Amino acid sequence: LGPVFGQLSRRHAIAIVVLAASLNGLLVVLTKMATDRGLGVAEIYVTRTLLAGVVACLVARPRDIPLSALPKLTFRSALQTLYFVLLILAVERGSPATVQTLVATSPLIVLGVDAVQDRARPPLRLTFAAVGVVAGVALAVA
């Protein structure tokens, strides 16, 4: 999504990120409501994936993707599937507040994986932001 957000103004990009974070929190609450009503992982997963696909297409319209990018996209899709399934199972078994706190820190994991994969240090600005997030979560959990 880097090039997509790079084409947006700073204000527009921030608005999209805030909207995405808010909707993600709402999805955790809706997932808990669905599990409380007896829906299973498969039903919730299909619904979440459908909604995520629609939102992703609205935020960043699909464009030509070279065949050489498919292995990397397939790996990322597999990780996203694992994320959705594990999140549903966590919400089903635990507190939505705890799950959402962990979910909110998942971008840090993605930044770390990308830095290791690309063999490049993340920008200093992102590193400071990550430290701020970890500090905030530590305060919330303490």
JOMOBEL-V398316 format. One record per residue. N is the residue number from 1. RES is the residue in three letters. PSI is psi in whole degrees, 0 to 359 (NA if undefined). OMEGA is omega in whole degrees, -180 to 180 (NA if undefined). Layout:
N,RES,PSI,OMEGA / N,RES,PSI,OMEGA
This chain:
1,LEU,353,-178 / 2,GLY,305,-180 / 3,PRO,330,180 / 4,VAL,311,-180 / 5,PHE,333,178 / 6,GLY,335,-179 / 7,GLN,351,-179 / 8,LEU,156,173 / 9,SER,160,-180 / 10,ARG,316,-179 / 11,ARG,316,-180 / 12,HIS,317,179 / 13,ALA,318,179 / 14,ILE,319,179 / 15,ALA,318,179 / 16,ILE,319,179 / 17,VAL,317,178 / 18,VAL,317,178 / 19,LEU,316,180 / 20,ALA,317,179 / 21,ALA,318,179 / 22,SER,315,179 / 23,LEU,327,177 / 24,ASN,316,176 / 25,GLY,319,177 / 26,LEU,321,178 / 27,LEU,324,178 / 28,VAL,316,179 / 29,VAL,315,179 / 30,LEU,324,177 / 31,THR,317,178 / 32,LYS,318,178 / 33,MET,319,-180 / 34,ALA,319,179 / 35,THR,325,177 / 36,ASP,333,178 / 37,ARG,2,175 / 38,GLY,6,177 / 39,LEU,146,-178 / 40,GLY,176,-178 / 41,VAL,318,-176 / 42,ALA,313,-179 / 43,GLU,316,-179 / 44,ILE,319,-179 / 45,TYR,313,-179 / 46,VAL,317,-180 / 47,THR,314,180 / 48,ARG,317,-178 / 49,THR,319,178 / 50,LEU,313,179 / 51,LEU,318,179 / 52,ALA,319,179 / 53,GLY,317,179 / 54,VAL,313,-180 / 55,VAL,317,-180 / 56,ALA,320,179 / 57,CYS,329,178 / 58,LEU,322,-178 / 59,VAL,314,-177 / 60,ALA,99,-178 / 61,ARG,137,178 / 62,PRO,146,178 / 63,ARG,178,-179 / 64,ASP,128,179 / 65,ILE,123,180 / 66,PRO,148,179 / 67,LEU,330,-179 / 68,SER,340,180 / 69,ALA,347,-175 / 70,LEU,319,178 / 71,PRO,317,179 / 72,LYS,319,178 / 73,LEU,323,178 / 74,THR,317,178 / 75,PHE,315,179 / 76,ARG,323,177 / 77,SER,321,177 / 78,ALA,319,177 / 79,LEU,322,179 / 80,GLN,320,177 / 81,THR,314,178 / 82,LEU,318,178 / 83,TYR,310,-180 / 84,PHE,313,-178 / 85,VAL,314,180 / 86,LEU,323,178 / 87,LEU,316,179 / 88,ILE,314,180 / 89,LEU,321,179 / 90,ALA,316,179 / 91,VAL,322,180 / 92,GLU,324,-174 / 93,ARG,347,-173 / 94,GLY,196,-178 / 95,SER,131,178 / 96,PRO,328,180 / 97,ALA,317,178 / 98,THR,315,-180 / 99,VAL,317,-179 / 100,GLN,325,177 / 101,THR,317,178 / 102,LEU,320,180 / 103,VAL,322,-178 / 104,ALA,336,180 / 105,THR,357,-178 / 106,SER,328,175 / 107,PRO,330,177 / 108,LEU,320,179 / 109,ILE,317,179 / 110,VAL,317,178 / 111,LEU,319,179 / 112,GLY,316,179 / 113,VAL,316,179 / 114,ASP,319,180 / 115,ALA,318,179 / 116,VAL,316,-178 / 117,GLN,318,-178 / 118,ASP,354,-178 / 119,ARG,45,180 / 120,ALA,147,177 / 121,ARG,140,176 / 122,PRO,154,178 / 123,PRO,148,-178 / 124,LEU,323,180 / 125,ARG,317,178 / 126,LEU,324,178 / 127,THR,315,178 / 128,PHE,320,178 / 129,ALA,319,179 / 130,ALA,318,177 / 131,VAL,320,177 / 132,GLY,319,179 / 133,VAL,314,179 / 134,VAL,318,179 / 135,ALA,319,179 / 136,GLY,318,178 / 137,VAL,320,178 / 138,ALA,319,178 / 139,LEU,320,-179 / 140,ALA,324,-177 / 141,VAL,329,-176 / 142,ALA,NA,NA
